[in-house]
Amino acid sequence: MTLKITPFSQDMAAELLALMHSSDTIDHHNSYTLWQAAQFDGDLFLTAQLNGQMVGYIFGRQTSNGVLLWQICVAKSQQNKGIGMSLATAFCKAAQVKGIEQIQLTITPDNQASKSLFTQLADHLGWNFEQQGVTGTFANTMKNEDIYIITVLD
């Protein structure tokens, strides 16, 4: 079984949406949000393929001072097998190729798995990972999340 990290393409959309909707822990974005990410930041939209089946994805959006890592998802049956780390590492390297040295992300306070993943990722890459604040609830329409920054260290 060989894991491949590949760029997202439009012909993967149905498989990606099915994977996204199979998760009860991530936000279920609308198709237009995903299309925008693929259209305008396609080099920051990656999938994990295992034996020809999508088992994970990660995507982000370039900002004025870096990248917002918007979402990472790994199929429940494939969690704790290194797929999230492979996706996150490839995402950070893709950002670095673009000259980006700062990646922002949000994590719900109770999501210890994501905190652990990104702490390990920063250690693995020799980068810095620190909390920078909280999102707020946007007029009580979303959960409060912690804001983190991953920064390239020279």
C-alpha positions in Angstrom: 0.0 0.0 0.0 1.6 3.2 -1.2 0.5 6.6 -0.1 0.7 9.3 -2.7 0.2 13.0 -2.1 -1.2 14.6 -5.3 -2.6 17.9 -6.3 -6.4 18.2 -6.2 -8.2 18.2 -9.5 -11.8 18.8 -10.4 -12.4 15.2 -11.3 -11.8 14.4 -7.6 -14.6 16.7 -6.3 -17.2 14.0 -5.7 -14.8 11.8 -3.8 -13.5 14.8 -1.7 -17.1 15.9 -0.8 -18.0 12.4 0.3 -14.9 12.3 2.5 -15.6 15.7 3.9 -19.2 14.8 4.7 -18.2 11.5 6.3 -16.5 13.4 9.1 -18.4 14.6 12.1 -15.5 16.8 13.4 -14.7 19.2 10.5 -16.7 22.0 8.9 -18.6 20.9 5.8 -17.8 23.7 3.4 -20.0 24.4 0.4 -18.8 23.5 -3.1 -18.1 27.1 -4.0 -15.6 27.5 -1.2 -13.8 24.4 -2.4 -13.9 25.5 -6.0 -12.3 28.8 -5.0 -9.5 27.1 -3.2 -8.9 24.8 -6.1 -9.2 27.7 -8.7 -7.1 30.3 -7.0 -4.7 28.4 -4.7 -4.5 25.0 -6.4 -0.9 24.5 -5.4 -2.1 24.6 -1.8 -4.8 22.0 -2.3 -3.5 18.5 -1.9 -5.0 15.0 -1.6 -3.7 11.8 -0.1 -4.4 8.7 -2.2 -4.0 5.1 -0.9 -4.4 2.4 -3.6 -6.2 4.9 -5.8 -8.7 5.9 -3.2 -8.8 9.4 -1.6 -8.1 9.0 2.2 -7.3 12.7 3.0 -6.9 16.2 1.8 -5.6 19.6 2.9 -6.1 23.0 1.5 -5.4 26.6 2.3 -5.6 30.1 0.9 -2.8 32.6 0.4 -3.2 35.7 2.4 -1.3 39.1 2.4 1.2 37.8 4.9 1.3 34.1 4.4 -1.2 31.2 4.1 -4.3 30.3 6.0 -4.4 26.5 6.3 -8.2 26.2 5.9 -8.8 22.4 6.5 -7.2 19.1 6.8 -9.2 15.8 6.8 -8.1 12.2 7.0 -10.6 9.3 6.7 -11.5 8.0 10.1 -10.3 4.5 9.1 -6.9 5.9 8.2 -6.2 8.2 11.2 -3.1 7.7 13.3 -1.2 6.2 10.4 0.9 9.2 9.4 -1.3 10.5 6.6 -2.1 13.8 8.3 1.6 14.4 8.9 2.3 13.6 5.2 -0.3 16.0 4.0 0.7 18.7 6.4 4.4 18.3 5.5 3.6 18.5 1.8 1.4 21.6 2.4 4.1 23.4 4.3 6.7 22.6 1.7 4.4 23.8 -1.1 3.9 27.1 0.8 7.7 27.4 1.3 8.3 26.9 -2.4 6.0 30.0 -2.9 8.3 31.9 -0.6 5.7 31.8 2.3 7.2 31.7 5.7 4.1 31.9 7.9 1.1 29.6 8.0 -1.9 30.5 10.1 -4.5 27.9 11.2 -7.3 27.6 13.7 -8.0 24.6 16.0 -11.0 24.1 18.3 -9.8 24.1 21.9 -10.8 20.4 22.4 -9.1 19.1 19.3 -6.0 17.6 20.9 -5.2 15.5 17.8 -4.8 18.6 15.6 -2.7 20.3 18.3 -0.5 17.3 18.5 -0.2 16.9 14.7 0.9 20.5 14.2 3.3 20.5 17.2 5.0 17.4 15.8 5.0 18.9 12.3 6.8 22.1 13.6 9.3 20.0 15.5 9.8 17.7 12.4 10.4 20.8 10.2 12.4 22.8 12.7 9.8 25.5 12.6 8.0 27.4 15.4 4.3 26.7 16.4 2.6 29.0 18.8 -0.9 30.2 19.7 -1.6 33.8 18.7 -5.2 34.3 20.0 -8.8 33.2 19.4 -11.2 33.7 16.6 -14.3 34.7 18.4 -17.7 33.3 17.4 -18.6 35.7 14.5 -21.9 36.8 16.0 -22.4 33.4 17.5 -22.4 31.7 14.1 -19.3 29.5 14.7 -17.4 27.8 17.4 -14.6 29.8 19.1 -11.2 28.5 17.8 -7.6 29.0 18.9 -5.5 30.8 16.3 -2.0 29.3 15.7 1.0 30.4 13.6 3.6 28.1 12.1 6.7 30.1 11.2 9.7 29.1 9.2 12.9 29.4 11.3 16.1 30.2 9.6 
